[in-house]
Structure formats: C-alpha cells, structure tokens
Amino acid sequence: MMRTFSKAGVPLAAAVLMAACSGTPGTPTSPSAAAGGAATAAPDGSTLKVSAPVPLAPENGTRTDTLAPVLSWQNSTGRFAGGLGLTYELEVSAGGAVVFAATVAEGGGTTQFTPPEGEYDATYAWRVRARLENTFGPWSQAYSFTTPEQPTAGGPVGPPRTIGFNEAYDIVYNIYQAGRFNIGSRSTREERNLYLEIAVAALHYGHGRWNPRGPDSNWCIKNGGPGRPQSDDVIVRCDTRDAWDLIGGIGGPSPVWDYHYLGRLPGGQAVYPPSVNALGLLPQ
C-alpha cells in the first residue's frame, strides 16, 4: 500500500525510481565537475558545475486534485552534463521539516516523480538538485502545492486495506448499474472517462455507501499510451501495475462487461490515482 508522509514528521526513507520522462535538453551552460574528482564549493554550497533544475509542475502555490501529484522539473544543464548520467536529490517539506526524500534518475530534458500521498488540506514545499556521485549542483527554487480538502459527503471511511480484484470489480460494476452511466455508442470519451474515475475513486478513497469497509490507495487508472487520454475501461493496481480491461466494445452499440487480465503494464505507462473530487459525483 502506498506510504503516507506526515506534514509534521521527520525524514522518511529515500527511494530510487527510474521515472518516465520527456522533454528537450536545455543549452549547455558550464562544465561539470569530473566524476570522482575534487570539487571546490561555490558560494551556494554546490560542488557540481551545472545549472539549478527548474520546477515545472504543479504550478507554484496551486491546490492539487490529488494527494500525490506528479512533480516535474527541467533538468540541470552543463557543458558535459548530458553524458554523465546525473541523478536528482528531491526533498519534500512541510512546516520547514523534510518529510520525504528521494533519489530520482534523470530523464531526457525533463524528469518527473510521484511522491507518496500526503495529508488532506496540507501545504508542501519541494526542491531538487542534480547529483553526480558525491558532488551536488545548486538547489532549484522551492515550489509549493496544497493537497485537496478532506471530502465530507460519503467518504473516505474505514481503515486502509487491500481490496482484491473480484471485490473491486463488484464495486465498479454496481456503481455503473446504480448510476446508469452512458458508455454506449452515444457516449463521449469524456463521459466514459469520468465514469471510470468516479468508480475508481470509491476504491481508492473509500465511500460510505459504495466502499464502507475502507479504502485501498493502490487502485488507479491509466492513460491510453504516450500522448493519449485516460483509458475509459481499465483499472490498475498502482503498486504492481497489474491491469484489467473491464468492458468489451465500450463506446460501441453493445458494450459487454467481460473483463480480461492485461498483465503488468510497462514502466513507461502512466498510472495515477483518480481525483478525490470524483467522490462527490458518486450515485447517492
């Protein structure tokens, strides 16, 4: 189950993630310190001659629609930085204390990382710097975000737990039946996507009517592939990336609930939690 970090806590364990990334490298600006060589600290304390990363998302000072937003930044640049295999030191803080730290492998041009879920209605600051072995570049500007407010109508409820696929399927199907959602030939992709997000929100966050036994934050949704919108009929385990296709012929004249297991999704496939705001759209 996805770990939660506390806004009043102390540093938790560091994690290493090969993140899925995209972007265009910036213009080189300065030579990098040689790997393993001696380095002289700059006035800002950095010992690696690269530029500071530039935070991109979420936008500074915004409220997110998820407890675990994807953090992304433009990579550091330097005359030799592109071929050195940089990593990035990420720090997430609350109230001036670091509550989560991670080492993230560099992507092409931009890099992204999804931290563990935070608390509801909490403000977090994050910053990042490049690292090469025992040398470090300058810290980026600190960006902040605020997580969604605690939902009140219908959930979340109950202690965190693990929900197996059969129970997850029943919850998702029963919500479809009760809500009379349009997923046939006269539906739009936006309507079908919204239905799936609403149903998975009941799994992920819990709900007083549809999932009163408690939430399982390892149920997610995915997009349809690089550059494509959210899938409208696939539910995924966030932790293992096991995925199931639920509805045959969705969007056509005769959609059929006849699921099949898709296997484990590749690492480059985007998987993410539903919006907590979707809870308010569940059938009452």
SERO-4910 file (N, C-alpha, C, O; in steps of 0.05 Angstrom, whole numbers):
BEGIN
 pado doro    nc1    nc2    nc3   cac1   cac2   cac3    cc1    cc2    cc3    oc1    oc2    oc3
  Met    A     17    -24      0      0      0      0     18     25      0     39     25     13
  Met    A     10     46    -14     26     69    -16     30     82     11     11     86     26
  Arg    A     55     90     17     61    102     43     52    131     44     52    145     23
  Thr    A     44    140     67     36    168     71     57    182     87     68    171    106
  Phe    A     64    207     79     83    222     95     68    243    111     49    254    102
  Ser    A     78    249    135     65    267    153     76    295    151    100    298    148
  Lys    A     58    315    152     67    342    149     82    352    173     95    373    173
  Ala    A     81    337    195     95    345    219    118    325    226    129    326    247
  Gly    A    125    308    206    143    286    212    172    293    208    179    317    205
  Val    A    188    273    207    217    275    202    223    259    177    206    244    168
  Pro    A    248    262    166    253    249    140    247    219    141    254    205    161
  Leu    A    234    209    121    229    180    118    251    168    101    271    181     96
  Ala    A    247    144     91    267    130     76    270    143     48    250    152     37
  Ala    A    294    144     37    298    152     10    292    130     -9    295    106     -2
  Ala    A    282    137    -33    274    116    -52    287    122    -79    292    145    -85
  Val    A    292    101    -95    304    105   -121    283     97   -141    272     75   -140
  Leu    A    278    115   -161    258    109   -181    268    117   -208    278    139   -212
  Met    A    266     98   -227    272    105   -255    247    117   -267    229    102   -275
  Ala    A    245    144   -267    220    157   -274    216    158   -304    236    158   -319
  Ala    A    191    158   -313    184    162   -341    185    192   -346    173    207   -332
  Cys    A    201    200   -367    207    229   -370    205    236   -400    206    219   -417
  Ser    A    203    262   -404    203    272   -432    213    300   -432    213    313   -411
  Gly    A    221    311   -456    228    339   -457    251    343   -476    261    324   -489
  Thr    A    261    368   -478    282    376   -496    305    387   -479    300    406   -463
  Pro    A    329    377   -481    351    387   -465    356    417   -469    352    427   -491
  Gly    A    364    431   -448    369    459   -450    397    464   -461    411    445   -467
  Thr    A    404    489   -464    430    497   -475    452    493   -454    448    502   -431
  Pro    A    474    480   -460    495    477   -440    505    504   -430    506    523   -445
  Thr    A    511    504   -404    519    530   -392    547    529   -380    561    550   -381
  Ser    A    556    507   -369    582    507   -356    592    479   -353    576    460   -353
  Pro    A    619    475   -351    630    448   -348    621    435   -322    617    449   -302
  Ser    A    619    409   -322    613    394   -297    638    386   -283    660    383   -296
  Ala    A    636    382   -257    659    371   -243    664    342   -253    645    328   -258
  Ala    A    689    335   -255    695    308   -265    687    287   -244    689    292   -220
  Ala    A    676    264   -254    667    244   -235    690    234   -218    711    226   -228
  Gly    A    685    235   -192    705    225   -173    728    245   -167    744    240   -150
  Gly    A    728    268   -181    750    287   -177    744    306   -155    721    307   -145
  Ala    A    764    321   -146    760    341   -125    744    364   -137    747    371   -160
  Ala    A    726    376   -120    710    398   -129    710    420   -108    710    414    -84
  Thr    A    711    445   -117    710    468    -99    682    478    -96    668    481   -117
  Ala    A    673    482    -72    645    491    -68    641    520    -77    658    537    -73
  Ala    A    619    524    -91    611    551    -99    599    565    -75    594    553    -54
  Pro    A    594    592    -78    582    607    -55    556    595    -45    549    597    -21
  Asp    A    540    581    -63    515    569    -54    519    541    -42    499    528    -35
  Gly    A    544    532    -40    550    506    -28    551    483    -49    559    461    -41
  Ser    A    544    488    -74    545    467    -94    573    461   -102    591    478   -101
  Thr    A    578    436   -110    604    427   -118    604    415   -146    624    405   -156
  Leu    A    581    416   -160    578    406   -187    570    429   -205    550    442   -200
  Lys    A    586    434   -226    582    458   -242    560    454   -263    566    450   -287
  Val    A    536    454   -254    513    452   -271    492    473   -261    495    483   -239
  Ser    A    473    479   -278    452    498   -270    432    485   -251    431    460   -250
  Ala    A    418    501   -237    397    491   -219    373    480   -236    367    493   -256
  Pro    A    361    458   -228    337    449   -242    315    470   -240    316    487   -222
  Val    A    296    470   -258    274    489   -258    248    474   -254    239    459   -271
  Pro    A    234    478   -231    209    465   -226    188    473   -247    187    496   -256
  Leu    A    172    453   -256    152    458   -276    123    454   -266    106    470   -272
  Ala    A    119    432   -252     91    426   -244     92    410   -218    111    394   -213
  Pro    A     71    413   -201     49    431   -204     58    460   -203     79    466   -192
  Glu    A     42    479   -214     49    507   -213     51    516   -184     37    506   -166
  Asn    A     70    534   -180     76    542   -153     51    554   -139     38    572   -150
  Gly    A     46    545   -115     24    556    -98     -4    546   -105    -23    557    -95
  Thr    A     -6    525   -122    -33    516   -130    -43    494   -112    -27    481    -98
  Arg    A    -69    490   -112    -82    467    -98    -85    444   -118    -96    449   -140
  Thr    A    -76    421   -111    -78    398   -130   -104    383   -126   -119    388   -107
  Asp    A   -111    366   -145   -135    350   -142   -129    321   -134   -146    303   -136
  Thr    A   -104    316   -125    -96    290   -115    -77    293    -91    -64    314    -88
  Leu    A    -76    273    -75    -58    273    -52    -29    267    -60    -11    271    -43
  Ala    A    -25    258    -84      2    251    -93      7    262   -121      6    247   -141
  Pro    A     11    288   -124     14    300   -151     41    292   -163     60    287   -148
  Val    A     43    291   -189     68    286   -203     84    311   -202     75    333   -211
  Leu    A    109    310   -192    127    332   -192    145    330   -216    156    309   -222
  Ser    A    148    352   -231    165    351   -254    183    376   -255    176    397   -245
  Trp    A    206    373   -267    225    395   -269    242    392   -294    247    371   -305
  Gln    A    252    416   -303    272    417   -325    299    409   -314    307    419   -294
  Asn    A    313    392   -329    338    382   -319    359    403   -317    358    424   -330
  Ser    A    380    398   -301    403    415   -299    419    413   -326    417    393   -339
  Thr    A    433    435   -332    449    434   -356    478    442   -350    483    456   -330
  Gly    A    496    434   -367    524    440   -364    539    429   -388    527    413   -403
  Arg    A    563    438   -393    577    430   -417    579    400   -421    576    391   -444
  Phe    A    583    385   -400    585    356   -402    563    341   -388    564    317   -385
  Ala    A    543    356   -378    522    343   -361    507    322   -375    499    302   -363
  Gly    A    502    325   -402    485    306   -416    495    278   -417    479    259   -419
  Gly    A    521    274   -415    532    247   -417    541    235   -391    554    214   -391
  Leu    A    535    247   -368    546    238   -343    527    220   -327    535    208   -308
  Gly    A    502    218   -335    483    202   -320    476    214   -293    480    201   -273
  Leu    A    467    239   -293    460    252   -268    436    239   -255    419    227   -268
  Thr    A    435    241   -229    411    235   -214    402    261   -200    416    281   -201
  Tyr    A    379    260   -187    369    284   -174    361    278   -146    348    258   -140
  Glu    A    369    296   -127    361    294    -99    335    311    -96    335    335   -101
  Leu    A    313    298    -88    288    311    -85    281    312    -55    284    292    -41
  Glu    A    273    336    -46    263    339    -18    236    351    -18    230    370    -32
  Val    A    218    339     -2    191    349      3    189    357     32    196    341     49
  Ser    A    180    382     38    180    392     65    152    402     73    136    409     55
  Ala    A    147    402     98    123    414    109    130    427    136    142    415    153
  Gly    A    121    452    139    128    466    163    157    470    168    166    472    191
  Gly    A    173    470    147    202    474    149    217    448    154    242    449    155
  Ala    A    204    426    157    218    400    162    215    382    137    194    380    125
  Val    A    237    368    130    236    349    108    220    325    116    226    312    136
  Val    A    199    318    101    182    295    107    185    273     87    176    250     92
  Phe    A    199    278     65    204    256     45    228    264     28    231    288     21
  Ala    A    245    245     22    268    249      5    271    226    -14    265    203     -7
  Ala    A    280    232    -38    283    210    -58    306    217    -77    312    241    -81
  Thr    A    319    197    -88    338    200   -109    325    190   -135    316    167   -136
  Val    A    325    207   -155    310    202   -179    329    202   -203    345    220   -206
  Ala    A    327    182   -220    343    180   -244    335    201   -264    311    207   -267
  Glu    A    354    212   -279    348    234   -298    334    223   -322    340    202   -333
  Gly    A    314    239   -331    301    234   -357    312    252   -379    331    267   -374
  Gly    A    300    250   -402    310    265   -425    299    293   -426    276    296   -435
  Gly    A    313    313   -416    304    341   -417    289    349   -393    295    369   -380
  Thr    A    268    333   -386    253    338   -361    251    311   -346    254    290   -357
  Thr    A    248    314   -320    246    290   -303    221    293   -285    213    315   -278
  Gln    A    208    271   -278    184    272   -261    185    250   -240    198    229   -244
  Phe    A    170    255   -218    170    236   -197    144    240   -181    135    262   -177
  Thr    A    131    218   -173    107    219   -157    113    210   -129    120    187   -124
  Pro    A    111    229   -109    117    222    -81     94    206    -69     73    203    -82
  Pro    A     97    195    -45     75    182    -31     53    203    -26     58    227    -27
  Glu    A     29    193    -20      7    211    -14     12    227     11     23    217     31
  Gly    A      4    252     10      6    270     34    -20    270     49    -38    254     43
  Glu    A    -23    288     68    -47    291     83    -66    309     68    -58    324     51
  Tyr    A    -91    308     76   -111    326     64   -106    355     73    -97    360     96
  Asp    A   -112    374     56   -111    403     61    -84    410     75    -84    425     95
  Ala    A    -62    400     64    -36    406     75    -19    419     53    -21    412     29
  Thr    A     -1    437     61     16    451     42     44    439     44     55    437     66
  Tyr    A     55    432     21     82    421     19     99    437      1     90    448    -19
  Ala    A    125    439      7    144    452    -10    164    431    -20    170    412     -5
  Trp    A    174    434    -44    193    415    -55    215    429    -71    210    450    -83
  Arg    A    238    417    -70    260    428    -86    277    404    -95    274    382    -85
  Val    A    295    409   -114    310    387   -126    337    398   -135    340    422   -142
  Arg    A    358    381   -135    384    388   -145    397    364   -158    390    341   -153
  Ala    A    415    370   -177    429    349   -191    451    337   -174    463    351   -157
  Arg    A    457    312   -178    478    298   -164    494    281   -183    483    268   -201
  Leu    A    520    281   -179    538    263   -193    557    251   -172    576    265   -163
  Glu    A    553    226   -165    568    212   -144    567    229   -119    545    232   -107
  Asn    A    590    241   -110    590    256    -85    590    286    -89    597    301    -71
  Thr    A    583    295   -113    581    324   -119    552    332   -124    537    316   -134
  Phe    A    546    357   -118    518    366   -120    517    393   -134    534    410   -129
  Gly    A    496    396   -150    491    422   -162    475    440   -143    469    431   -121
  Pro    A    469    464   -152    453    482   -135    424    473   -133    413    461   -152
  Trp    A    411    479   -111    383    473   -107    366    490   -126    372    512   -132
  Ser    A    344    478   -135    324    493   -150    309    512   -132    311    511   -107
  Gln    A    293    530   -144    274    546   -129    254    526   -115    247    506   -127
  Ala    A    245    533    -91    225    516    -77    198    523    -88    189    546    -87
  Tyr    A    183    502    -97    155    505   -105    137    493    -84    145    474    -70
  Ser    A    113    503    -81     94    492    -61     68    484    -75     61    494    -96
  Phe    A     54    466    -62     27    458    -70     11    451    -45     23    444    -25
  Thr    A    -15    453    -47    -33    446    -25    -51    423    -34    -62    425    -56
  Thr    A    -54    403    -18    -70    379    -25   -100    385    -22   -107    406    -10
  Pro    A   -117    368    -33   -146    373    -32   -156    374     -3   -144    362     15
  Glu    A   -179    387      1   -192    387     26   -204    359     32   -211    345     13
  Gln    A   -207    352     57   -219    327     64   -247    325     54   -264    342     61
  Pro    A   -254    304     38   -282    301     29   -300    296     53   -292    283     73
  Thr    A   -325    305     51   -343    301     73   -368    285     66   -379    271     84
  Ala    A   -376    285     41   -400    270     33   -394    242     24   -385    238      1
  Gly    A   -397    223     42   -395    195     33   -368    182     38   -367    158     35
  Gly    A   -348    196     45   -322    183     48   -300    202     46   -305    226     41
  Pro    A   -275    194     49   -266    167     55   -275    157     83   -279    173    101
  Val    A   -277    131     85   -284    119    111   -268     94    115   -256     83     96
  Gly    A   -267     85    140   -254     59    146   -224     60    145   -213     79    133
  Pro    A   -211     41    157   -182     39    156   -172     30    129   -187     16    114
  Pro    A   -147     38    121   -136     28     96   -135     -3     95   -131    -15    116
  Arg    A   -139    -14     72   -139    -43     70   -131    -51     41   -127    -33     24
  Thr    A   -130    -77     36   -125    -87      9   -151    -98     -3   -163   -115      9
  Ile    A   -159    -88    -26   -183    -96    -40   -175   -114    -63   -160   -105    -81
  Gly    A   -183   -139    -63   -177   -157    -85   -193   -150   -110   -212   -134   -109
  Phe    A   -185   -162   -133   -197   -154   -158   -227   -160   -159   -243   -144   -168
  Asn    A   -236   -184   -149   -264   -191   -150   -281   -170   -135   -302   -162   -146
  Glu    A   -273   -162   -112   -288   -141    -97   -287   -115   -112   -307   -101   -114
  Ala    A   -264   -108   -123   -261    -83   -138   -280    -83   -162   -293    -63   -168
  Tyr    A   -281   -106   -176   -299   -108   -199   -328   -104   -191   -343    -90   -204
  Asp    A   -336   -117   -169   -364   -114   -160   -371    -85   -153   -392    -76   -160
  Ile    A   -352    -71   -140   -358    -43   -133   -360    -26   -158   -379    -10   -160
  Val    A   -342    -29   -176   -342    -14   -201   -367    -19   -217   -380     -1   -228
  Tyr    A   -375    -45   -219   -399    -53   -234   -424    -43   -221   -442    -33   -234
  Asn    A   -426    -45   -194   -450    -36   -180   -454     -6   -183   -477      4   -185
  Ile    A   -432      9   -183   -434     38   -187   -445     44   -215   -461     62   -219
  Tyr    A   -435     29   -235   -445     32   -262   -475     27   -264   -490     42   -276
  Gln    A   -484      5   -251   -512     -2   -252   -530     20   -238   -551     28   -249
  Ala    A   -521     29   -215   -537     48   -200   -537     76   -213   -557     90   -212
  Gly    A   -515     83   -225   -513    110   -236   -524    112   -265   -525    134   -275
  Arg    A   -530     90   -277   -540     90   -305   -521    107   -323   -530    124   -338
  Phe    A   -495    102   -320   -476    117   -336   -477    109   -365   -482     86   -372
  Asn    A   -473    128   -382   -474    124   -411   -446    116   -421   -428    133   -420
  Ile    A   -443     91   -430   -417     82   -440   -421     70   -468   -402     58   -479
  Gly    A   -444     73   -480   -450     61   -506   -442     79   -530   -426     97   -527
  Ser    A   -455     74   -553   -447     88   -577   -453    118   -577   -442    133   -592
  Arg    A   -472    126   -560   -479    155   -558   -463    169   -536   -468    192   -531
  Ser    A   -444    155   -524   -428    168   -503   -404    181   -516   -395    174   -538
  Thr    A   -393    200   -501   -367    212   -509   -345    200   -492   -350    188   -472
  Arg    A   -320    202   -502   -298    192   -486   -297    206   -459   -290    193   -439
  Glu    A   -303    232   -458   -303    246   -433   -323    234   -413   -317    232   -389
  Glu    A   -346    226   -423   -366    214   -405   -357    187   -395   -360    181   -371
  Arg    A   -345    171   -412   -335    145   -404   -311    147   -384   -310    133   -364
  Asn    A   -293    166   -390   -270    171   -372   -280    179   -345   -269    170   -324
  Leu    A   -300    197   -344   -310    207   -319   -323    185   -303   -318    183   -278
  Tyr    A   -338    167   -316   -350    145   -301   -328    128   -288   -330    122   -264
  Leu    A   -307    121   -303   -286    104   -292   -272    118   -269   -266    105   -248
  Glu    A   -267    143   -271   -253    158   -250   -271    159   -225   -261    156   -203
  Ile    A   -297    163   -228   -315    163   -205   -315    136   -191   -314    135   -167
  Ala    A   -316    114   -207   -317     87   -195   -292     80   -181   -292     69   -159
  Val    A   -269     87   -193   -243     80   -181   -238     98   -156   -224     90   -137
  Ala    A   -250    122   -156   -247    139   -132   -259    125   -107   -249    128    -85
  Ala    A   -281    110   -111   -293     95    -88   -274     74    -78   -273     69    -54
  Leu    A   -259     61    -96   -239     41    -87   -216     55    -73   -207     46    -52
  His    A   -206     76    -86   -181     88    -77   -184    103    -50   -166    102    -33
  Tyr    A   -207    117    -47   -210    134    -23   -230    123     -3   -231    132     20
  Gly    A   -246    103    -11   -268     94      7   -292    111      3   -291    134     -5
  His    A   -316    100     11   -341    114      8   -361    102     26   -363     78     29
  Gly    A   -377    119     39   -397    109     59   -417     90     48   -425     72     62
  Arg    A   -424     93     22   -444     74     10   -430     53     -6   -437     29     -4
  Trp    A   -411     60    -23   -401     42    -43   -376     26    -34   -370      5    -45
  Asn    A   -362     36    -14   -339     22     -3   -335     28     26   -315     40     34
  Pro    A   -355     21     43   -354     28     71   -333     13     88   -326     22    110
  Arg    A   -322     -9     77   -303    -24     93   -275    -10     93   -259    -17    110
  Gly    A   -271      9     76   -246     24     76   -232     25     50   -236      8     32
  Pro    A   -214     45     46   -201     50     20   -177     33     15   -165     22     34
  Asp    A   -170     30    -10   -145     17    -18   -132     36    -38   -140     38    -62
  Ser    A   -112     51    -29    -99     71    -46    -82     59    -68    -68     74    -82
  Asn    A    -82     33    -71    -67     21    -93    -85     13   -117    -78     -4   -133
  Trp    A   -109     25   -119   -125     23   -143   -123     49   -159   -128     70   -148
  Cys    A   -116     47   -184   -110     71   -201   -123     68   -228   -136     48   -235
  Ile    A   -120     89   -244   -127     89   -272   -102     95   -288    -81    100   -277
  Lys    A   -104     94   -315    -81     98   -332    -89    114   -357   -113    116   -363
  Asn    A    -69    124   -371    -76    136   -397    -75    114   -418    -68     91   -413
  Gly    A    -82    122   -443    -83    102   -464    -56     97   -478    -55     81   -496
  Gly    A    -35    110   -468     -9    108   -481      3    136   -483    -11    156   -477
  Pro    A     28    138   -491     41    165   -493     25    184   -510     19    179   -533
  Gly    A     18    207   -498      4    227   -513    -26    222   -517    -39    238   -531
  Arg    A    -36    201   -505    -65    195   -508    -80    200   -482    -68    201   -461
  Pro    A   -106    203   -484   -122    209   -460   -125    185   -442   -117    163   -448
  Gln    A   -137    190   -419   -143    169   -399   -158    146   -412   -175    150   -429
  Ser    A   -151    121   -404   -166     98   -412   -194     99   -400   -197    108   -377
  Asp    A   -214     89   -414   -241     90   -404   -252     64   -392   -275     63   -383
  Asp    A   -236     43   -392   -246     17   -382   -224     -1   -371   -227    -25   -371
  Val    A   -202     10   -361   -181     -6   -349   -175      4   -321   -171     28   -316
  Ile    A   -175    -15   -302   -167     -9   -274   -140    -22   -269   -135    -44   -279
  Val    A   -124     -9   -252    -96    -18   -249    -89    -17   -219    -98      0   -204
  Arg    A    -73    -37   -211    -60    -35   -185    -36    -16   -186    -18    -20   -202
  Cys    A    -37      5   -170    -16     25   -171     11     13   -164     32     21   -175
  Asp    A     12     -6   -145     37    -16   -135     49    -37   -154     73    -35   -160
  Thr    A     34    -56   -163     44    -78   -180     41    -72   -210     55    -85   -226
  Arg    A     23    -53   -217     17    -46   -245      2    -68   -260      1    -68   -284
  Asp    A    -10    -87   -244    -28   -106   -257    -53    -92   -266    -64    -75   -252
  Ala    A    -62    -98   -290    -85    -84   -303   -106   -103   -314    -99   -125   -323
  Trp    A   -131    -94   -313   -154   -109   -324   -171    -92   -342   -178    -69   -334
  Asp    A   -177   -102   -365   -196    -89   -384   -224    -99   -376   -229   -123   -377
  Leu    A   -242    -80   -370   -267    -88   -358   -290    -92   -378   -307   -109   -374
  Ile    A   -290    -76   -399   -314    -74   -416   -307    -78   -445   -292    -62   -457
  Gly    A   -317    -99   -458   -313   -103   -486   -331    -85   -502   -355    -83   -497
  Gly    A   -320    -73   -523   -336    -56   -541   -346    -31   -529   -367    -20   -538
  Ile    A   -333    -20   -508   -342      4   -496   -341     27   -517   -323     29   -533
  Gly    A   -362     43   -516   -365     64   -536   -379     55   -561   -383     71   -579
  Gly    A   -386     30   -563   -400     19   -586   -429     13   -580   -438     20   -558
  Pro    A   -443      1   -598   -472     -4   -595   -479    -24   -573   -501    -24   -562
  Ser    A   -460    -43   -568   -467    -65   -549   -443    -71   -530   -431    -92   -532
  Pro    A   -436    -52   -512   -414    -57   -493   -421    -81   -475   -444    -84   -466
  Val    A   -401    -97   -469   -405   -121   -452   -385   -121   -429   -361   -118   -434
  Trp    A   -395   -126   -405   -378   -128   -382   -366   -156   -382   -379   -176   -373
  Asp    A   -342   -159   -393   -329   -185   -396   -299   -180   -393   -284   -178   -413
  Tyr    A   -289   -177   -368   -262   -169   -363   -241   -189   -371   -247   -213   -372
  His    A   -218   -180   -378   -195   -198   -381   -170   -184   -370   -167   -160   -371
  Tyr    A   -152   -201   -360   -127   -191   -348   -107   -183   -369   -102   -199   -388
  Leu    A    -96   -159   -367    -78   -149   -387    -48   -155   -380    -31   -151   -397
  Gly    A    -43   -164   -356    -16   -167   -347     -6   -142   -333    -21   -125   -326
  Arg    A     20   -141   -329     33   -118   -316     41    -98   -337     55   -104   -357
  Leu    A     33    -73   -332     39    -52   -352     69    -46   -352     82    -48   -332
  Pro    A     79    -37   -375    108    -29   -376    113     -4   -360     95     11   -353
  Gly    A    139      0   -353    146     22   -336    140     49   -347    135     68   -332
  Gly    A    139     52   -374    133     78   -386    104     85   -387     97    107   -395
  Gln    A     86     66   -379     58     71   -380     49     87   -355     54     79   -332
  Ala    A     37    110   -359     29    128   -337      6    116   -322    -15    108   -334
  Val    A      9    114   -296    -12    103   -278    -15    124   -255      5    133   -244
  Tyr    A    -40    131   -248    -44    152   -229    -70    149   -214    -88    136   -224
  Pro    A    -72    161   -190    -97    158   -174   -119    176   -186   -112    196   -200
  Pro    A   -144    169   -181   -166    186   -190   -167    212   -174   -155    213   -152
  Ser    A   -180    232   -184   -184    257   -169   -202    252   -145   -222    238   -147
  Val    A   -194    263   -122   -211    260    -98   -238    274   -102   -258    267    -89
  Asn    A   -239    294   -119   -264    308   -124   -285    290   -137   -309    296   -136
  Ala    A   -276    268   -150   -295    249   -162   -314    236   -142   -335    227   -150
  Leu    A   -306    235   -117   -323    224    -96   -350    238    -95   -371    225    -90
  Gly    A   -350    264    -99   -375    279    -98   -394    273   -120   -417    281   -119
  Leu    A   -386    258   -141   -403    252   -163   -414    223   -163   -428    215   -181
  Leu    A   -407    208   -141   -417    181   -139   -447    180   -135   -458    199   -123
  Pro    A   -461    160   -145   -490    158   -140   -497    157   -110   -483    144    -95
  Gln    A   -517    172   -102   -524    174    -74   -543    151    -66   -552    150    -43
***
